């Protein structure tokens, strides 16, 4: 997983923005993979807060920005609980995380 790039970004018909993270492998209980995913989410959040995003998408409020996590395989129950914690962290910055 390349933590330093945006996988997909698109403007929705309602004027909002979707930033998509594609997890190409099975999301395992691996600390390394979880750390990479956290780094990638943090980079998305930094991009959203940055000048480039504001220039490319002026006037978009954070409550109309979604980070979508696309998983190839349904994660374990333990990982779903972990993702719920991550969701709360992301949403504390005003952005929604959809799994």
DRENTORKOL-3810 file (N, C-alpha, C; in nm, 4 decimals):
REM DRENTORKOL-3810
@n.u->0.0847; n.v->-0.1175; n.w->0.0000; ca.u->0.0000; ca.v->0.0000; ca.w->0.0000; c.u->0.0893; c.v->0.1238; c.w->0.0000
@n.u->0.0674; n.v->0.2087; n.w->-0.0996; ca.u->0.1431; ca.v->0.3337; ca.w->-0.1080; c.u->0.0750; c.v->0.4364; c.w->-0.0185
@n.u->0.1396; n.v->0.4682; n.w->0.0923; ca.u->0.0781; ca.v->0.5582; ca.w->0.1907; c.u->0.0875; c.v->0.7053; c.w->0.1518
@n.u->0.1659; n.v->0.7362; n.w->0.0490; ca.u->0.1885; ca.v->0.8765; ca.w->0.0125; c.u->0.1104; c.v->0.9235; c.w->-0.1091
@n.u->0.0122; n.v->0.8454; n.w->-0.1516; ca.u->-0.0646; ca.v->0.8873; ca.w->-0.2687; c.u->-0.2141; c.v->0.8740; c.w->-0.2410
@n.u->-0.2909; n.v->0.9509; n.w->-0.3157; ca.u->-0.4366; ca.v->0.9412; ca.w->-0.3119; c.u->-0.4748; c.v->0.8382; c.w->-0.4177
@n.u->-0.5480; n.v->0.7340; n.w->-0.3786; ca.u->-0.5845; ca.v->0.6293; ca.w->-0.4741; c.u->-0.6850; c.v->0.6809; c.w->-0.5767
@n.u->-0.7959; n.v->0.7364; n.w->-0.5281; ca.u->-0.9001; ca.v->0.7908; ca.w->-0.6163; c.u->-0.9593; c.v->0.9138; c.w->-0.5479
@n.u->-0.9843; n.v->1.0176; n.w->-0.6269; ca.u->-1.0533; ca.v->1.1356; ca.w->-0.5743; c.u->-1.1568; c.v->1.1774; c.w->-0.6784
@n.u->-1.2756; n.v->1.2104; n.w->-0.6308; ca.u->-1.3788; ca.v->1.2508; ca.w->-0.7242; c.u->-1.4800; c.v->1.3429; c.w->-0.6606
@n.u->-1.5396; n.v->1.4246; n.w->-0.7441; ca.u->-1.6434; ca.v->1.5162; ca.w->-0.6982; c.u->-1.7788; c.v->1.4501; c.w->-0.7219
@n.u->-1.8618; n.v->1.4482; n.w->-0.6176; ca.u->-1.9954; ca.v->1.3894; ca.w->-0.6280; c.u->-2.0927; c.v->1.4890; c.w->-0.6903
@n.u->-2.2051; n.v->1.4378; n.w->-0.7409; ca.u->-2.3060; ca.v->1.5248; ca.w->-0.8016; c.u->-2.3673; c.v->1.6213; c.w->-0.7001
@n.u->-2.3618; n.v->1.5854; n.w->-0.5708; ca.u->-2.4152; ca.v->1.6766; ca.w->-0.4690; c.u->-2.3146; c.v->1.7845; c.w->-0.4296
@n.u->-2.1975; n.v->1.7870; n.w->-0.4977; ca.u->-2.0965; ca.v->1.8884; ca.w->-0.4699; c.u->-1.9921; c.v->1.8450; c.w->-0.3695
@n.u->-2.0107; n.v->1.7294; n.w->-0.3076; ca.u->-1.9136; ca.v->1.6796; ca.w->-0.2121; c.u->-1.7956; c.v->1.6127; c.w->-0.2804
@n.u->-1.6998; n.v->1.5744; n.w->-0.1989; ca.u->-1.5782; ca.v->1.5108; ca.w->-0.2488; c.u->-1.5616; c.v->1.3749; c.w->-0.1830
@n.u->-1.5253; n.v->1.2740; n.w->-0.2627; ca.u->-1.4904; ca.v->1.1412; ca.w->-0.2123; c.u->-1.3427; c.v->1.1166; c.w->-0.2380
@n.u->-1.2727; n.v->1.0760; n.w->-0.1352; ca.u->-1.1357; ca.v->1.0297; ca.w->-0.1485; c.u->-1.1377; c.v->0.8822; c.w->-0.1105
@n.u->-1.0898; n.v->0.7971; n.w->-0.1994; ca.u->-1.1031; ca.v->0.6528; ca.w->-0.1808; c.u->-0.9672; c.v->0.5915; c.w->-0.1522
@n.u->-0.9655; n.v->0.5034; n.w->-0.0531; ca.u->-0.8481; ca.v->0.4217; ca.w->-0.0234; c.u->-0.8827; c.v->0.2800; c.w->-0.0637
@n.u->-0.8025; n.v->0.2247; n.w->-0.1521; ca.u->-0.8243; ca.v->0.0872; ca.w->-0.1959; c.u->-0.7238; c.v->-0.0018; c.w->-0.1246
@n.u->-0.7748; n.v->-0.0980; n.w->-0.0499; ca.u->-0.6892; ca.v->-0.1949; ca.w->0.0182; c.u->-0.6835; c.v->-0.3172; c.w->-0.0729
@n.u->-0.5718; n.v->-0.3353; n.w->-0.1460; ca.u->-0.5662; ca.v->-0.4406; ca.w->-0.2473; c.u->-0.5552; c.v->-0.5815; c.w->-0.1900
@n.u->-0.5093; n.v->-0.5912; n.w->-0.0671; ca.u->-0.4920; ca.v->-0.7213; ca.w->-0.0042; c.u->-0.5959; c.v->-0.7396; c.w->0.1046
@n.u->-0.5998; n.v->-0.8575; n.w->0.1589; ca.u->-0.6867; ca.v->-0.8838; ca.w->0.2733; c.u->-0.6359; c.v->-0.7995; c.w->0.3898
@n.u->-0.7258; n.v->-0.7276; n.w->0.4544; ca.u->-0.6884; ca.v->-0.6471; ca.w->0.5705; c.u->-0.6751; c.v->-0.7406; c.w->0.6888
@n.u->-0.5521; n.v->-0.7734; n.w->0.7217; ca.u->-0.5248; ca.v->-0.8714; ca.w->0.8262; c.u->-0.5037; c.v->-0.8038; c.w->0.9597
@n.u->-0.4901; n.v->-0.8860; n.w->1.0617; ca.u->-0.4605; ca.v->-0.8360; ca.w->1.1960; c.u->-0.3120; c.v->-0.8010; c.w->1.2089
@n.u->-0.2510; n.v->-0.7633; n.w->1.1012; ca.u->-0.1091; ca.v->-0.7311; ca.w->1.0981; c.u->-0.0880; c.v->-0.5878; c.w->1.1452
@n.u->-0.0005; n.v->-0.5689; n.w->1.2414; ca.u->0.0292; ca.v->-0.4335; ca.w->1.2890; c.u->0.0897; c.v->-0.3493; c.w->1.1778
@n.u->0.1687; n.v->-0.4118; n.w->1.0906; ca.u->0.2323; ca.v->-0.3385; ca.w->0.9811; c.u->0.1266; c.v->-0.2823; c.w->0.8856
@n.u->0.0314; n.v->-0.3653; n.w->0.8473; ca.u->-0.0741; ca.v->-0.3202; ca.w->0.7560; c.u->-0.1627; c.v->-0.2152; c.w->0.8225
@n.u->-0.1944; n.v->-0.2332; n.w->0.9484; ca.u->-0.2753; ca.v->-0.1353; ca.w->1.0199; c.u->-0.2016; c.v->-0.0017; c.w->1.0290
@n.u->-0.0711; n.v->-0.0073; n.w->1.0534; ca.u->0.0091; ca.v->0.1145; ca.w->1.0605; c.u->0.0114; c.v->0.1856; c.w->0.9253
@n.u->0.0246; n.v->0.1085; n.w->0.8174; ca.u->0.0233; ca.v->0.1671; ca.w->0.6835; c.u->-0.1114; c.v->0.2337; c.w->0.6549
@n.u->-0.2193; n.v->0.1676; n.w->0.6950; ca.u->-0.3520; ca.v->0.2239; ca.w->0.6723; c.u->-0.3702; c.v->0.3533; c.w->0.7524
@n.u->-0.3246; n.v->0.3553; n.w->0.8752; ca.u->-0.3322; ca.v->0.4782; ca.w->0.9555; c.u->-0.2519; c.v->0.5904; c.w->0.8915
@n.u->-0.1313; n.v->0.5580; n.w->0.8419; ca.u->-0.0488; ca.v->0.6583; ca.w->0.7754; c.u->-0.1199; c.v->0.7133; c.w->0.6525
@n.u->-0.1822; n.v->0.6259; n.w->0.5762; ca.u->-0.2517; ca.v->0.6681; ca.w->0.4543; c.u->-0.3701; c.v->0.7584; c.w->0.4892
@n.u->-0.4485; n.v->0.7198; n.w->0.5892; ca.u->-0.5622; ca.v->0.8026; ca.w->0.6317; c.u->-0.5128; c.v->0.9386; c.w->0.6800
@n.u->-0.4057; n.v->0.9381; n.w->0.7569; ca.u->-0.3507; ca.v->1.0647; ca.w->0.8064; c.u->-0.3042; c.v->1.1536; c.w->0.6904
@n.u->-0.2438; n.v->1.0940; n.w->0.5884; ca.u->-0.2033; ca.v->1.1714; ca.w->0.4707; c.u->-0.3241; c.v->1.2284; c.w->0.3974
@n.u->-0.4336; n.v->1.1521; n.w->0.3901; ca.u->-0.5566; ca.v->1.2034; ca.w->0.3289; c.u->-0.6075; c.v->1.3234; c.w->0.4081
@n.u->-0.6083; n.v->1.3118; n.w->0.5400; ca.u->-0.6556; ca.v->1.4222; ca.w->0.6242; c.u->-0.5677; c.v->1.5458; c.w->0.6073
@n.u->-0.4362; n.v->1.5248; n.w->0.6011; ca.u->-0.3449; ca.v->1.6382; ca.w->0.5801; c.u->-0.3689; c.v->1.7033; c.w->0.4445
@n.u->-0.3943; n.v->1.6232; n.w->0.3419; ca.u->-0.4242; ca.v->1.6772; ca.w->0.2089; c.u->-0.5522; c.v->1.7614; c.w->0.2132
@n.u->-0.6539; n.v->1.7093; n.w->0.2801; ca.u->-0.7818; ca.v->1.7812; ca.w->0.2899; c.u->-0.7645; c.v->1.9157; c.w->0.3592
@n.u->-0.6752; n.v->1.9218; n.w->0.4576; ca.u->-0.6518; ca.v->2.0464; ca.w->0.5310; c.u->-0.5575; c.v->2.1421; c.w->0.4591
@n.u->-0.4914; n.v->2.0939; n.w->0.3530; ca.u->-0.3869; ca.v->2.1712; ca.w->0.2875; c.u->-0.4346; c.v->2.2681; c.w->0.1817
@n.u->-0.3402; n.v->2.3511; n.w->0.1374; ca.u->-0.3684; ca.v->2.4551; ca.w->0.0384; c.u->-0.4042; c.v->2.3970; c.w->-0.0982
@n.u->-0.3411; n.v->2.2866; n.w->-0.1375; ca.u->-0.3682; ca.v->2.2278; ca.w->-0.2692; c.u->-0.5142; c.v->2.1840; c.w->-0.2804
@n.u->-0.5655; n.v->2.1206; n.w->-0.1745; ca.u->-0.7052; ca.v->2.0771; ca.w->-0.1753; c.u->-0.7978; c.v->2.1974; c.w->-0.1854
@n.u->-0.7699; n.v->2.3005; n.w->-0.1062; ca.u->-0.8533; ca.v->2.4207; ca.w->-0.1070; c.u->-0.8510; c.v->2.4888; c.w->-0.2441
@n.u->-0.7360; n.v->2.4819; n.w->-0.3120; ca.u->-0.7251; ca.v->2.5396; ca.w->-0.4461; c.u->-0.8036; c.v->2.4560; c.w->-0.5474
@n.u->-0.7903; n.v->2.3241; n.w->-0.5386; ca.u->-0.8572; ca.v->2.2349; ca.w->-0.6338; c.u->-1.0079; c.v->2.2256; c.w->-0.6108
@n.u->-1.0498; n.v->2.2373; n.w->-0.4849; ca.u->-1.1912; ca.v->2.2213; ca.w->-0.4498; c.u->-1.2346; c.v->2.3354; c.w->-0.3568
@n.u->-1.2403; n.v->2.4569; n.w->-0.4095; ca.u->-1.2753; ca.v->2.5709; ca.w->-0.3233; c.u->-1.4183; c.v->2.5614; c.w->-0.2725
@n.u->-1.4359; n.v->2.6039; n.w->-0.1501; ca.u->-1.5699; ca.v->2.6127; ca.w->-0.0940; c.u->-1.6296; c.v->2.4824; c.w->-0.0450
@n.u->-1.5548; n.v->2.3736; n.w->-0.0479; ca.u->-1.6068; ca.v->2.2457; ca.w->0.0014; c.u->-1.5876; c.v->2.2418; c.w->0.1531
@n.u->-1.6963; n.v->2.2247; n.w->0.2250; ca.u->-1.6853; ca.v->2.2151; ca.w->0.3710; c.u->-1.6515; c.v->2.0712; c.w->0.4105
@n.u->-1.5820; n.v->2.0564; n.w->0.5216; ca.u->-1.5350; ca.v->1.9238; ca.w->0.5633; c.u->-1.6497; c.v->1.8261; c.w->0.5874
@n.u->-1.7686; n.v->1.8765; n.w->0.6203; ca.u->-1.8800; ca.v->1.7845; ca.w->0.6437; c.u->-1.9361; c.v->1.7261; c.w->0.5139
@n.u->-1.8816; n.v->1.7698; n.w->0.3996; ca.u->-1.9227; ca.v->1.7151; ca.w->0.2704; c.u->-1.8068; c.v->1.6421; c.w->0.2021
@n.u->-1.7113; n.v->1.5957; n.w->0.2858; ca.u->-1.5964; ca.v->1.5203; ca.w->0.2363; c.u->-1.6001; c.v->1.3821; c.w->0.2997
@n.u->-1.5905; n.v->1.2804; n.w->0.2166; ca.u->-1.5889; ca.v->1.1416; ca.w->0.2644; c.u->-1.4569; c.v->1.0763; c.w->0.2258
@n.u->-1.3984; n.v->1.0040; n.w->0.3198; ca.u->-1.2903; ca.v->0.9117; ca.w->0.2901; c.u->-1.3551; c.v->0.7747; c.w->0.2883
@n.u->-1.3457; n.v->0.7075; n.w->0.1747; ca.u->-1.4084; ca.v->0.5758; ca.w->0.1606; c.u->-1.3007; c.v->0.4690; c.w->0.1561
@n.u->-1.3180; n.v->0.3695; n.w->0.2391; ca.u->-1.2241; ca.v->0.2583; ca.w->0.2460; c.u->-1.2838; c.v->0.1403; c.w->0.1711
@n.u->-1.2213; n.v->0.1020; n.w->0.0604; ca.u->-1.2683; ca.v->-0.0094; ca.w->-0.0215; c.u->-1.1850; c.v->-0.1331; c.w->0.0108
@n.u->-1.2513; n.v->-0.2322; n.w->0.0681; ca.u->-1.1848; ca.v->-0.3556; ca.w->0.1076; c.u->-1.2204; c.v->-0.4675; c.w->0.0112
@n.u->-1.1223; n.v->-0.5482; n.w->-0.0204; ca.u->-1.1439; ca.v->-0.6611; ca.w->-0.1115; c.u->-1.2213; c.v->-0.7729; c.w->-0.0429
@n.u->-1.1949; n.v->-0.7905; n.w->0.0861; ca.u->-1.2557; ca.v->-0.8988; ca.w->0.1642; c.u->-1.3061; c.v->-0.8401; c.w->0.2959
@n.u->-1.4178; n.v->-0.8891; n.w->0.3421; ca.u->-1.4737; ca.v->-0.8455; ca.w->0.4716; c.u->-1.3705; c.v->-0.8700; c.w->0.5828
@n.u->-1.3385; n.v->-0.7675; n.w->0.6613; ca.u->-1.2408; ca.v->-0.7853; ca.w->0.7697; c.u->-1.2989; c.v->-0.8643; c.w->0.8863
@n.u->-1.2090; n.v->-0.9110; n.w->0.9708; ca.u->-1.2505; ca.v->-0.9850; ca.w->1.0901; c.u->-1.3274; c.v->-0.8926; c.w->1.1846
@n.u->-1.3964; n.v->-0.9526; n.w->1.2788; ca.u->-1.4724; ca.v->-0.8762; ca.w->1.3789; c.u->-1.3796; c.v->-0.7833; c.w->1.4573
@n.u->-1.2619; n.v->-0.8329; n.w->1.4901; ca.u->-1.1626; ca.v->-0.7531; ca.w->1.5644; c.u->-1.1213; c.v->-0.6296; c.w->1.4837
@n.u->-1.0991; n.v->-0.6490; n.w->1.3537; ca.u->-1.0605; ca.v->-0.5356; ca.w->1.2696; c.u->-1.1760; c.v->-0.4385; c.w->1.2495
@n.u->-1.2975; n.v->-0.4886; n.w->1.2448; ca.u->-1.4127; ca.v->-0.3985; ca.w->1.2344; c.u->-1.4220; c.v->-0.3081; c.w->1.3562
@n.u->-1.3933; n.v->-0.3621; n.w->1.4734; ca.u->-1.3934; ca.v->-0.2802; ca.w->1.5957; c.u->-1.2827; c.v->-0.1758; c.w->1.5885
@n.u->-1.1653; n.v->-0.2160; n.w->1.5399; ca.u->-1.0541; ca.v->-0.1228; ca.w->1.5243; c.u->-1.0912; c.v->-0.0124; c.w->1.4251
@n.u->-1.1557; n.v->-0.0504; n.w->1.3156; ca.u->-1.1972; ca.v->0.0488; ca.w->1.2159; c.u->-1.3010; c.v->0.1457; c.w->1.2716
@n.u->-1.3850; n.v->0.0993; n.w->1.3633; ca.u->-1.4804; ca.v->0.1895; ca.w->1.4293; c.u->-1.4065; c.v->0.2960; c.w->1.5100
@n.u->-1.2972; n.v->0.2571; n.w->1.5753; ca.u->-1.2163; ca.v->0.3543; ca.w->1.6498; c.u->-1.1528; c.v->0.4554; c.w->1.5544
@n.u->-1.1028; n.v->0.4050; n.w->1.4416; ca.u->-1.0415; ca.v->0.4925; ca.w->1.3422; c.u->-1.1466; c.v->0.5884; c.w->1.2857
@n.u->-1.2655; n.v->0.5375; n.w->1.2653; ca.u->-1.3753; ca.v->0.6201; ca.w->1.2139; c.u->-1.4017; c.v->0.7380; c.w->1.3076
@n.u->-1.4045; n.v->0.7128; n.w->1.4367; ca.u->-1.4269; ca.v->0.8218; ca.w->1.5333; c.u->-1.3131; c.v->0.9244; c.w->1.5271
@n.u->-1.1899; n.v->0.8753; n.w->1.5118; ca.u->-1.0741; ca.v->0.9643; ca.w->1.5016; c.u->-1.0862; c.v->1.0535; c.w->1.3778
@n.u->-1.1190; n.v->0.9946; n.w->1.2626; ca.u->-1.1322; ca.v->1.0710; ca.w->1.1388; c.u->-1.2451; c.v->1.1719; c.w->1.1522
@n.u->-1.3578; n.v->1.1281; n.w->1.2055; ca.u->-1.4737; ca.v->1.2162; ca.w->1.2158; c.u->-1.4531; c.v->1.3294; c.w->1.3152
@n.u->-1.3561; n.v->1.3153; n.w->1.4063; ca.u->-1.3258; ca.v->1.4243; ca.w->1.4980; c.u->-1.2657; c.v->1.5444; c.w->1.4232
@n.u->-1.2171; n.v->1.5209; n.w->1.3004; ca.u->-1.1649; ca.v->1.6301; ca.w->1.2183; c.u->-1.2710; c.v->1.6856; c.w->1.1236
@n.u->-1.3938; n.v->1.6326; n.w->1.1336; ca.u->-1.5035; ca.v->1.6842; ca.w->1.0527; c.u->-1.5257; c.v->1.6100; c.w->0.9223
@n.u->-1.4413; n.v->1.5118; n.w->0.8917; ca.u->-1.4518; ca.v->1.4334; ca.w->0.7693; c.u->-1.5146; c.v->1.2998; c.w->0.8035
@n.u->-1.5925; n.v->1.2450; n.w->0.7117; ca.u->-1.6564; ca.v->1.1153; ca.w->0.7368; c.u->-1.5729; c.v->1.0026; c.w->0.6763
@n.u->-1.5627; n.v->0.8918; n.w->0.7494; ca.u->-1.4964; ca.v->0.7714; ca.w->0.6993; c.u->-1.6023; c.v->0.6654; c.w->0.6777
@n.u->-1.6097; n.v->0.6128; n.w->0.5556; ca.u->-1.7048; ca.v->0.5083; ca.w->0.5218; c.u->-1.6279; c.v->0.3812; c.w->0.4899
@n.u->-1.6693; n.v->0.2720; n.w->0.5547; ca.u->-1.6034; ca.v->0.1423; ca.w->0.5322; c.u->-1.7006; c.v->0.0514; c.w->0.4599
END
